[in-house]
């Protein structure tokens, strides 16, 4: 991935929320890199070497200095323009997330942060940018080629699509994988080095933390949106993972 070198530094230049009706045009080389998420509209992107089709929810990285051709209908994207210290030649990359809502919230939050320009906005924007990289690393790690992962792939896909639903259960994941509880937990641990419940809670709490950062939903509403039917249980679990209650976590963010 374009950000995989830990020595690479980044600088955000702009964050833009863009919409257009139709595009069928060559795009000339630009002096900056771009990372976008597609909220609406499919597109075909091609350069001299390959072609990809981007759909709703996809992330697209376009390198600096690279011309490409874009064909699309009605589109809505949020895009981050940035510079990075690694000057290696590279091609564009397309990523199809499994937990799309997490990325959508991160991109919306960085866009709102950049637009509002409150004190410290740049450093907060950079923090969110690195959170996007963190989530991409989690999703597109080489573990997904592992044989153990392949045996639980359908369940993991379901988990990432439904982790905000209160009735998601390990029993349901076992059924999808057609594995016993013991087999499923063993394979899951081999891939993720944690239990299914801890993984689900991590996704839910990270999602809740993003909602606390970038929305005005109440704690009770965020609990429900994150997959917790009981706000008190949500607060207990949140404090276990983030060392603060949801209310104090939100308060600390605005201090």
N, C-alpha and C positions, 0 to 999 in steps of 0.2 A: 504494500500500500504506500501511497505517496508520502505519508507521514511516519513511516515505520522506523526511520533512523532517529534514535533518541537524541542525537546531537543537533538535529535540525531545529532552527528557531523560526518563528512565524511573526508576522505583523499584519493585522487586519487593516485594510484600506477603506472598505465600505461594506455595508449590509443593505441589500435592496429587496423590496417586495415588488415583484414585477408581474404584470398580466398583459397578454396580447391575444388578438383574435386568430391570427394565422402567421406562420413564418415559413418561408421557402427561399432561403438565401445563403450564400457563403458568408462565413464570419471570419474577418481578417485577424491575423495574429494580434494578441493583446499583451501588454507588458506585465500583467498580473495573473495569478492563478485564481481559479474559481471553484467553489464547492456549493452545490445547490440541492434543494429538495423540491420535488415536484408534487404540488398539492392537487393539480388538475391538468389533464391533457397528456396524451401520448406524444412522443417525438422520436424521430430517427436522426441519429447523429453519426456522421461518417467523416473519416479523414483519409489520407493516402494509404493507410494500412488496414483499417477495419471499420466495421459499422455495428452500432448497437441500437436497440429500441428501448427508450426509457418510458416507463409507465408511472401511474400515480403511486406516490410513496417512495420512488427510487431516489437515490443520491447519485449525483454526477460530479466527478472531478474533471476539470478541464485545465491542462497545464498552460503556463505562460508561453507565449511565442509559438503557439500551435494553431494553424488555420484549420477550420473544419466547416462542414456543411450541415445546416439544420433544416429539417422539414417537420412542421408541427401544425396542429390545429389550435383551438382555443387552449391557452395555457395559463397557469398560475404557479409561480415558483418564488422561493426566497433564496437568494444567492449571497454568498460571502466572497468578496474579492480580497485577496491577500498576497503578500510576498513571503517567500521562505528562503532560508540561507542555502539550502541544497540546490545547486544549479544543474544537477544531472538531467540529461535529456529523458523525457518520459512521454507516454501516451495517455489519453483520457481513460478514466476508469468509471465503471458503472457498478453500483451496489444496490441490491434489493434487500432491504431490512426485513427482519421477521417481527420485531416489535416496533412497527412504524409510529405508533402514538408517541413513544419516547422521543424520537427524532423530530417529529412535527412540533412538539412542545419546546424542544431545545432551540429549533430554528425560529419559532415565533418569539421566544424569550430573548434571543440575541438580537432579533430585529427590533423589538420594543425597547430594549436597553440602548441600542445604537441610536434610535430615533429620539428618545427622551433626553439622552445626554445629561443625566443627573451626575453629580460629583462622583468620580470614580468609575464612570461608565465604561471607559476603555478597558480597564483592568477586569471589570466584571465581564465584558464581552469576550476578552481573551480566556477568562475562566470557563465560560460556556463553550467556547470554541474547543478547548481541550476536553471538555466533557463529551462533545460530539466525537472526538477522536477516541475517547475511552469506550464509548458505546460501539463505535465501529470496530474497534479491536476485539471487543467481546463477541461481536456477531460474525466477524469474518476471519477469525483465527483459523490456522491450519487444522485445529481439532475437528473441523467439520468434514475432513477427509478420512477421519479415523473410523475403523470398522465398528467399534463400539457405538460411535455416534450414529452410524448408518442404521443400526438396529433400533434406535430410539428417535430417529429423525422426525417421523410423523408426529410423535408425541411432543417433541421439542417445538416443532412448528406450531402445533396447536397451543402449546403453553404460551409462546410468544404472542400469539394472536388473541388469546383469551385471558391473560393473566390479571386483567382488571375486572373480571367477572367473579362475583362472590362464590359461585357454585363450582369453580374450578377445584378439582381434587386430584390427588395422586392416583386414586383408584381409576379415575377417568383416563389419566395418562397411561396407566398400565393396560387398560382395555384397548386403547388406540394402538399401542405397540404390540398387543397380543402377547404380553409377557406377564409372568407372575410378579407379585409385589417385590419379592426378594430379587428376582432377576433384573427387574427394572431399576431398582435402587442401586444394585451393584454396578450396572452399566452406566447409570447416570453419574455415580461417584467417580468412575474411571474417566469420564469425559470432563466433568466440571469440578471435581475434587470438593464437592459439597453435597448435601442432601437435596432432594427435589423441593422440600418445603422451604429450606433456607434460600434456595435459588429463587423460588416464587416470591418469597418475602422481600428479597433484595430488589427484584424488578419492581414490585409494588411500592416499596419505600423510596426507591430512586425516582419513580414516577411521581409519587406524592411530594417529594422534595422539590421537583421541578414545578409542580402546581403551586406549592407554597411560595416559590420564588417569583413566578411569572403570572399569577392570577389573583383574583379577589374572591375566590370561592371560600366559604367557611371551612373550618377544620372538619366538620361533620360531612359537608359536601365532598371534600377531598378524600375523606375516608371511603365514602361510597364509590367515588370515581376510581379509586385505586384498588378496589376489590375487597374492602373490609365492610362487613355488614354491621359491626359493632364499633362505634367511635371510640369507646373506652379501650377495647382490645387494640384498635389501630394506634392509639396514643402509646400504649404499652410497648407494642412492637416497634413503633417509630423511635421511641426513646432508646430501646435496646440497640438499634442500628445506627442512630445518629447522635446519641448521647444527650439529646435535648428533647423536650416535648415538642409537638408540632407548633404550638403557639410561640414557644420561646425560640425555636428554630427560625420561624418567620420574623420575629421581632429582631433577632440578631442580624438578619440580612439587611434590614433597613436602618440599623444604627450607624 
